[in-house]
Amino acid sequence: MPEPSTPPEPCFAAAPERRVFVYGTLRRGGSNDIRRFGPPPARHVADGVVDGVLYDLGAYPGLVLGGGGPVRGEVHAVTAELERQLDRLEEVREDDDGEYRRRRVAVRTEAGGTLDCLVYEIHPSRIAGRPVIGGGDWLAHVADRRPPAV
């Protein structure tokens, strides 16, 4: 009798490498820089944009996909273990009711191509009353919030 096969992992059953689009604190230089996770650490693949609305949740942003405008971020190649670490950080739940939800998205790269990536989309219940980040760039938004140097 043949061994039962292992079911494919969500989002990346056919992908040659795992890729994640990060748009907030996980970006390079952010407070949760993705390169701090691992081992091995994430590998930067490209800068890019997705269509959506970026919300200011205080210490970090939340993305709602679709509509809105371009949201800037980065694509990184990650291992399955690093992806699990990110799921814990983003409080993803199997019932889709965690703080963030795992989604697939086509990221438009600065080089003109598209890459299929995992993205963490904020749960809609978490954005009520939160301000939209104009321009769709969390790192620029954070820099604008800093008090001027004296």
C-alpha positions as semicolon CSV with decimal commas, in nm:
position;residue;x (nm);y (nm);z (nm)
1;M;0,000;0,000;0,000
2;P;0,150;0,340;-0,095
3;E;0,228;0,594;0,174
4;P;-0,025;0,879;0,202
5;S;0,110;1,189;0,038
6;T;0,176;1,504;0,237
7;P;-0,071;1,777;0,147
8;P;0,085;2,081;-0,019
9;E;0,150;2,378;0,203
10;P;-0,094;2,667;0,156
11;C;-0,003;2,938;-0,093
12;F;0,312;2,779;-0,233
13;A;0,233;2,426;-0,353
14;A;0,375;2,490;-0,701
15;A;0,610;2,782;-0,636
16;P;0,982;2,713;-0,693
17;E;1,068;2,934;-0,398
18;R;0,866;3,093;-0,123
19;R;0,829;3,467;-0,158
20;V;0,669;3,718;0,074
21;F;0,577;4,081;0,006
22;V;0,645;4,300;0,310
23;Y;0,515;4,656;0,329
24;G;0,566;4,771;0,688
25;T;0,796;4,705;0,982
26;L;0,936;4,393;0,811
27;R;1,094;4,603;0,534
28;R;1,471;4,650;0,538
29;G;1,550;4,910;0,802
30;G;1,210;4,865;0,969
31;S;1,167;4,789;1,338
32;N;1,108;4,419;1,256
33;D;1,351;4,399;0,962
34;I;1,282;4,059;0,802
35;R;1,656;3,990;0,778
36;R;1,664;3,944;1,158
37;F;1,452;3,629;1,128
38;G;1,569;3,283;1,028
39;P;1,807;3,107;0,996
40;P;1,870;3,132;0,716
41;P;1,773;3,495;0,679
42;A;1,538;3,617;0,409
43;R;1,689;3,713;0,074
44;H;1,579;4,037;-0,092
45;V;1,445;3,965;-0,441
46;A;1,291;4,294;-0,559
47;D;1,114;4,613;-0,465
48;G;0,757;4,641;-0,582
49;V;0,400;4,755;-0,535
50;V;0,054;4,607;-0,489
51;D;-0,285;4,777;-0,513
52;G;-0,444;4,846;-0,179
53;V;-0,502;5,080;0,109
54;L;-0,245;5,114;0,386
55;Y;-0,368;5,196;0,738
56;D;-0,172;5,340;1,031
57;L;-0,228;5,111;1,330
58;G;0,019;5,299;1,551
59;A;0,340;5,096;1,574
60;Y;0,281;4,917;1,244
61;P;0,062;4,933;0,934
62;G;-0,214;4,714;0,797
63;L;-0,282;4,656;0,427
64;V;-0,622;4,596;0,270
65;L;-0,577;4,460;-0,081
66;G;-0,754;4,601;-0,387
67;G;-0,871;4,951;-0,472
68;G;-0,685;5,243;-0,333
69;G;-0,347;5,306;-0,482
70;P;-0,004;5,154;-0,497
71;V;0,144;5,027;-0,170
72;R;0,523;5,010;-0,172
73;G;0,716;4,718;-0,032
74;E;0,974;4,449;-0,088
75;V;0,974;4,089;-0,204
76;H;1,189;3,847;-0,007
77;A;1,261;3,476;-0,059
78;V;1,201;3,285;0,265
79;T;1,223;2,929;0,395
80;A;0,924;2,734;0,523
81;E;1,052;2,784;0,879
82;L;1,086;3,160;0,834
83;E;0,733;3,166;0,691
84;R;0,609;2,992;1,008
85;Q;0,790;3,255;1,219
86;L;0,616;3,530;1,022
87;D;0,279;3,358;1,070
88;R;0,334;3,369;1,447
89;L;0,450;3,732;1,440
90;E;0,146;3,836;1,232
91;E;-0,089;3,631;1,454
92;V;-0,232;3,429;1,165
93;R;-0,500;3,179;1,268
94;E;-0,631;2,876;1,080
95;D;-0,988;3,011;1,111
96;D;-0,884;3,332;0,927
97;D;-0,975;3,539;1,233
98;G;-0,625;3,637;1,348
99;E;-0,482;3,987;1,332
100;Y;-0,355;3,922;0,980
101;R;-0,465;3,686;0,702
102;R;-0,236;3,508;0,457
103;R;-0,314;3,600;0,097
104;R;-0,156;3,553;-0,244
105;V;-0,087;3,862;-0,448
106;A;0,080;3,951;-0,778
107;V;0,348;4,207;-0,697
108;R;0,452;4,446;-0,972
109;T;0,829;4,484;-0,952
110;E;1,030;4,794;-1,034
111;A;1,191;4,593;-1,314
112;G;0,851;4,565;-1,485
113;G;0,765;4,202;-1,406
114;T;0,528;4,041;-1,161
115;L;0,596;3,793;-0,883
116;D;0,345;3,569;-0,705
117;C;0,388;3,627;-0,333
118;L;0,242;3,568;0,008
119;V;0,125;3,886;0,180
120;Y;-0,018;3,945;0,525
121;E;-0,344;4,139;0,492
122;I;-0,488;4,303;0,804
123;H;-0,817;4,160;0,931
124;P;-1,094;4,410;0,843
125;S;-1,203;4,437;1,207
126;R;-0,866;4,594;1,298
127;I;-0,890;4,905;1,076
128;A;-1,206;5,073;1,210
129;G;-1,129;5,439;1,277
130;R;-0,765;5,407;1,169
131;P;-0,615;5,670;0,938
132;V;-0,513;5,587;0,583
133;I;-0,147;5,635;0,498
134;G;-0,142;5,857;0,191
135;G;0,122;5,759;-0,059
136;G;0,119;5,392;0,046
137;D;0,472;5,388;0,188
138;W;0,508;5,296;0,556
139;L;0,877;5,383;0,586
140;A;0,823;5,731;0,436
141;H;0,523;5,776;0,666
142;V;0,728;5,684;0,974
143;A;1,007;5,921;0,867
144;D;0,751;6,204;0,831
145;R;0,622;6,138;1,185
146;R;0,964;6,181;1,347
147;P;1,022;6,512;1,519
148;P;1,270;6,738;1,340
149;A;1,632;6,716;1,458
150;V;1,735;7,002;1,681
